[in-house]
Amino acid sequence: MSTYRLGSMAVAAILFAATASAQVFVVGGGLAKECFDEAKSGNYVFRLAEETCSRALREETMSRDNRAATYVNRGVIRMREGEFDGALSDYSRAVDLKPELGAAYLNEGAAHIYRKDFEAALPPLNRAIELDSVDIFAAYYNRAIARENTGDVSGAYYDFQKALELKPGWELAERQLSRFSVKQ
């Protein structure tokens, strides 16, 4: 039986700055595609990007999948700006439209982590993993952060390992794992 303990405590800000999120591709063009492009690039003026996404949701006729994706993408933009309530509302709307959209759960978990509500982060991250989300490595990584901050250090260790297994060479996961020492 192995036990795990931290080799050294990381600064909490590093954990939060390294939280992973995912955008959802929108099929077609128009404002919804612009919203995706801005969410993906991360290079935008917040109010303009948020308005692009909001206009897409208000003005464009979209499939259920594209509408759900646009809510996720606007949520990512809002989350990056620290508007967590708006982001969580967007992720909830995305799930209402498409309950199997793993990125909505992944990002919901990330928003809770940013709010330092680690217990609330676990159920959506578990759901993202159950759904085999496209960015599942990020779901494991974020769940590791939530687990560590709720006292489940061994669970965090295994999740960081799984994130690295799913995305070999990922520096963020490698850095987190380097903080652990395994004792027999």
C-alpha positions as a Markdown table, in Angstrom:
| # | Residue | x | y | z |
|---|---|---|---|---|
| 1 | Met | 0.0 | 0.0 | 0.0 |
| 2 | Ser | 1.4 | 3.3 | -1.0 |
| 3 | Thr | 0.8 | 6.6 | 0.6 |
| 4 | Tyr | 1.1 | 10.0 | -1.0 |
| 5 | Arg | 2.0 | 13.3 | 0.3 |
| 6 | Leu | 3.0 | 16.6 | -1.1 |
| 7 | Gly | 6.7 | 17.2 | -1.5 |
| 8 | Ser | 6.1 | 21.0 | -1.2 |
| 9 | Met | 3.0 | 23.1 | -1.3 |
| 10 | Ala | 2.4 | 25.0 | -4.5 |
| 11 | Val | 1.2 | 28.6 | -4.4 |
| 12 | Ala | -2.5 | 28.5 | -4.8 |
| 13 | Ala | -2.4 | 31.1 | -7.5 |
| 14 | Ile | -0.4 | 28.7 | -9.7 |
| 15 | Leu | -3.1 | 26.1 | -9.4 |
| 16 | Phe | -5.8 | 28.4 | -10.4 |
| 17 | Ala | -3.9 | 30.0 | -13.2 |
| 18 | Ala | -3.3 | 26.6 | -14.6 |
| 19 | Thr | -6.9 | 25.4 | -14.7 |
| 20 | Ala | -7.8 | 24.0 | -18.1 |
| 21 | Ser | -10.8 | 24.9 | -20.2 |
| 22 | Ala | -12.2 | 23.8 | -23.6 |
| 23 | Gln | -14.0 | 25.6 | -26.4 |
| 24 | Val | -16.6 | 23.9 | -28.7 |
| 25 | Phe | -16.3 | 24.1 | -32.5 |
| 26 | Val | -19.2 | 25.6 | -34.3 |
| 27 | Val | -20.1 | 24.3 | -37.7 |
| 28 | Gly | -20.7 | 27.0 | -40.3 |
| 29 | Gly | -19.9 | 30.7 | -40.3 |
| 30 | Gly | -21.3 | 33.9 | -38.9 |
| 31 | Leu | -21.3 | 35.3 | -35.4 |
| 32 | Ala | -21.3 | 31.9 | -33.7 |
| 33 | Lys | -18.1 | 31.0 | -35.6 |
| 34 | Glu | -16.5 | 34.3 | -34.6 |
| 35 | Cys | -17.5 | 33.6 | -31.0 |
| 36 | Phe | -15.7 | 30.2 | -31.2 |
| 37 | Asp | -12.6 | 31.8 | -32.9 |
| 38 | Glu | -12.3 | 34.4 | -30.1 |
| 39 | Ala | -12.8 | 31.9 | -27.3 |
| 40 | Lys | -10.2 | 29.6 | -28.9 |
| 41 | Ser | -7.6 | 32.3 | -29.5 |
| 42 | Gly | -8.0 | 34.0 | -26.2 |
| 43 | Asn | -6.9 | 37.2 | -28.1 |
| 44 | Tyr | -9.9 | 39.5 | -27.9 |
| 45 | Val | -11.4 | 42.6 | -26.2 |
| 46 | Phe | -13.7 | 41.1 | -23.6 |
| 47 | Arg | -16.8 | 43.2 | -24.1 |
| 48 | Leu | -16.6 | 42.9 | -27.9 |
| 49 | Ala | -16.1 | 39.1 | -27.8 |
| 50 | Glu | -19.0 | 38.7 | -25.3 |
| 51 | Glu | -21.2 | 40.8 | -27.4 |
| 52 | Thr | -20.3 | 38.8 | -30.5 |
| 53 | Cys | -21.4 | 35.6 | -28.7 |
| 54 | Ser | -24.5 | 37.3 | -27.3 |
| 55 | Arg | -25.5 | 38.6 | -30.7 |
| 56 | Ala | -25.0 | 35.1 | -32.2 |
| 57 | Leu | -27.4 | 33.6 | -29.6 |
| 58 | Arg | -29.9 | 36.4 | -30.1 |
| 59 | Glu | -29.9 | 36.9 | -33.8 |
| 60 | Glu | -28.7 | 33.7 | -35.5 |
| 61 | Thr | -30.7 | 30.6 | -36.3 |
| 62 | Met | -28.6 | 27.7 | -35.1 |
| 63 | Ser | -28.9 | 24.0 | -34.6 |
| 64 | Arg | -29.3 | 22.8 | -31.0 |
| 65 | Asp | -25.6 | 21.7 | -31.1 |
| 66 | Asn | -24.3 | 25.0 | -32.3 |
| 67 | Arg | -26.4 | 27.0 | -29.8 |
| 68 | Ala | -25.1 | 24.8 | -26.9 |
| 69 | Ala | -21.6 | 25.2 | -28.2 |
| 70 | Thr | -22.0 | 29.0 | -28.4 |
| 71 | Tyr | -23.2 | 29.1 | -24.8 |
| 72 | Val | -20.0 | 27.2 | -23.8 |
| 73 | Asn | -17.8 | 29.5 | -25.8 |
| 74 | Arg | -19.4 | 32.6 | -24.3 |
| 75 | Gly | -19.0 | 31.0 | -20.9 |
| 76 | Val | -15.3 | 30.5 | -21.5 |
| 77 | Ile | -14.9 | 34.1 | -22.5 |
| 78 | Arg | -16.8 | 35.2 | -19.4 |
| 79 | Met | -14.9 | 32.8 | -17.1 |
| 80 | Arg | -11.6 | 34.2 | -18.3 |
| 81 | Glu | -12.8 | 37.7 | -17.3 |
| 82 | Gly | -13.8 | 36.5 | -13.9 |
| 83 | Glu | -17.5 | 36.7 | -14.5 |
| 84 | Phe | -18.1 | 33.2 | -13.0 |
| 85 | Asp | -21.9 | 33.6 | -12.4 |
| 86 | Gly | -22.5 | 34.5 | -16.1 |
| 87 | Ala | -20.2 | 31.6 | -17.2 |
| 88 | Leu | -22.0 | 29.1 | -14.9 |
| 89 | Ser | -25.3 | 30.3 | -16.3 |
| 90 | Asp | -24.0 | 29.7 | -19.9 |
| 91 | Tyr | -22.7 | 26.2 | -19.1 |
| 92 | Ser | -26.1 | 25.4 | -17.5 |
| 93 | Arg | -27.9 | 26.5 | -20.6 |
| 94 | Ala | -25.6 | 24.5 | -22.8 |
| 95 | Val | -26.3 | 21.4 | -20.7 |
| 96 | Asp | -30.1 | 22.0 | -20.9 |
| 97 | Leu | -29.7 | 22.0 | -24.7 |
| 98 | Lys | -27.2 | 19.2 | -25.0 |
| 99 | Pro | -26.8 | 17.1 | -21.8 |
| 100 | Glu | -24.0 | 15.0 | -23.3 |
| 101 | Leu | -21.8 | 18.0 | -24.1 |
| 102 | Gly | -18.7 | 17.2 | -22.0 |
| 103 | Ala | -17.1 | 20.6 | -22.5 |
| 104 | Ala | -19.9 | 22.3 | -20.7 |
| 105 | Tyr | -19.2 | 20.1 | -17.6 |
| 106 | Leu | -15.5 | 20.5 | -17.9 |
| 107 | Asn | -15.8 | 24.3 | -18.0 |
| 108 | Glu | -18.4 | 24.3 | -15.2 |
| 109 | Gly | -15.9 | 22.5 | -13.0 |
| 110 | Ala | -13.2 | 25.0 | -14.0 |
| 111 | Ala | -15.4 | 27.9 | -13.0 |
| 112 | His | -16.0 | 26.4 | -9.6 |
| 113 | Ile | -12.3 | 25.9 | -9.1 |
| 114 | Tyr | -11.7 | 29.6 | -10.0 |
| 115 | Arg | -14.3 | 30.4 | -7.3 |
| 116 | Lys | -12.4 | 28.1 | -4.9 |
| 117 | Asp | -15.5 | 26.0 | -4.5 |
| 118 | Phe | -13.7 | 22.7 | -4.9 |
| 119 | Glu | -16.5 | 20.5 | -3.7 |
| 120 | Ala | -18.9 | 21.9 | -6.3 |
| 121 | Ala | -16.3 | 21.3 | -9.0 |
| 122 | Leu | -16.2 | 17.6 | -8.5 |
| 123 | Pro | -19.7 | 16.5 | -9.8 |
| 124 | Pro | -19.4 | 18.3 | -13.2 |
| 125 | Leu | -15.8 | 17.1 | -13.7 |
| 126 | Asn | -16.8 | 13.6 | -12.9 |
| 127 | Arg | -19.6 | 13.9 | -15.5 |
| 128 | Ala | -17.1 | 15.3 | -18.1 |
| 129 | Ile | -14.9 | 12.2 | -17.5 |
| 130 | Glu | -18.0 | 9.9 | -17.7 |
| 131 | Leu | -18.8 | 11.4 | -21.0 |
| 132 | Asp | -15.3 | 11.0 | -22.3 |
| 133 | Ser | -15.1 | 14.7 | -23.1 |
| 134 | Val | -13.0 | 15.7 | -26.1 |
| 135 | Asp | -10.5 | 17.4 | -23.7 |
| 136 | Ile | -10.7 | 14.6 | -21.2 |
| 137 | Phe | -7.1 | 15.2 | -20.1 |
| 138 | Ala | -8.2 | 18.7 | -18.9 |
| 139 | Ala | -11.1 | 17.1 | -17.0 |
| 140 | Tyr | -8.7 | 14.8 | -15.1 |
| 141 | Tyr | -6.3 | 17.7 | -14.5 |
| 142 | Asn | -9.0 | 20.0 | -13.1 |
| 143 | Arg | -10.4 | 17.2 | -11.0 |
| 144 | Ala | -7.0 | 16.6 | -9.6 |
| 145 | Ile | -6.9 | 20.3 | -8.5 |
| 146 | Ala | -10.3 | 20.0 | -6.9 |
| 147 | Arg | -9.4 | 16.7 | -5.2 |
| 148 | Glu | -6.2 | 18.0 | -3.8 |
| 149 | Asn | -8.0 | 21.0 | -2.4 |
| 150 | Thr | -10.7 | 18.8 | -0.7 |
| 151 | Gly | -8.1 | 16.7 | 0.9 |
| 152 | Asp | -8.0 | 13.7 | -1.5 |
| 153 | Val | -4.3 | 13.9 | -2.2 |
| 154 | Ser | -4.0 | 10.3 | -3.5 |
| 155 | Gly | -6.9 | 10.9 | -5.9 |
| 156 | Ala | -5.3 | 14.1 | -7.1 |
| 157 | Tyr | -2.0 | 12.3 | -7.7 |
| 158 | Tyr | -3.7 | 9.6 | -9.8 |
| 159 | Asp | -5.7 | 12.2 | -11.8 |
| 160 | Phe | -2.6 | 14.2 | -12.5 |
| 161 | Gln | -1.0 | 11.0 | -13.7 |
| 162 | Lys | -4.0 | 10.2 | -15.9 |
| 163 | Ala | -3.9 | 13.7 | -17.4 |
| 164 | Leu | -0.3 | 13.2 | -18.3 |
| 165 | Glu | -1.0 | 9.7 | -19.7 |
| 166 | Leu | -3.7 | 11.2 | -21.9 |
| 167 | Lys | -1.5 | 14.2 | -23.0 |
| 168 | Pro | 2.1 | 13.0 | -22.8 |
| 169 | Gly | 4.7 | 15.7 | -22.2 |
| 170 | Trp | 2.1 | 18.2 | -20.9 |
| 171 | Glu | 4.2 | 20.6 | -18.8 |
| 172 | Leu | 1.3 | 21.6 | -16.5 |
| 173 | Ala | 0.7 | 18.0 | -15.4 |
| 174 | Glu | 4.4 | 17.3 | -15.1 |
| 175 | Arg | 4.9 | 20.3 | -12.9 |
| 176 | Gln | 2.0 | 19.3 | -10.6 |
| 177 | Leu | 3.3 | 15.7 | -10.4 |
| 178 | Ser | 6.8 | 16.9 | -9.5 |
| 179 | Arg | 5.3 | 18.3 | -6.2 |
| 180 | Phe | 4.4 | 14.8 | -5.0 |
| 181 | Ser | 6.6 | 12.2 | -3.4 |
| 182 | Val | 5.5 | 8.6 | -3.2 |
| 183 | Lys | 6.2 | 6.7 | 0.1 |
| 184 | Gln | 5.8 | 3.0 | 0.6 |
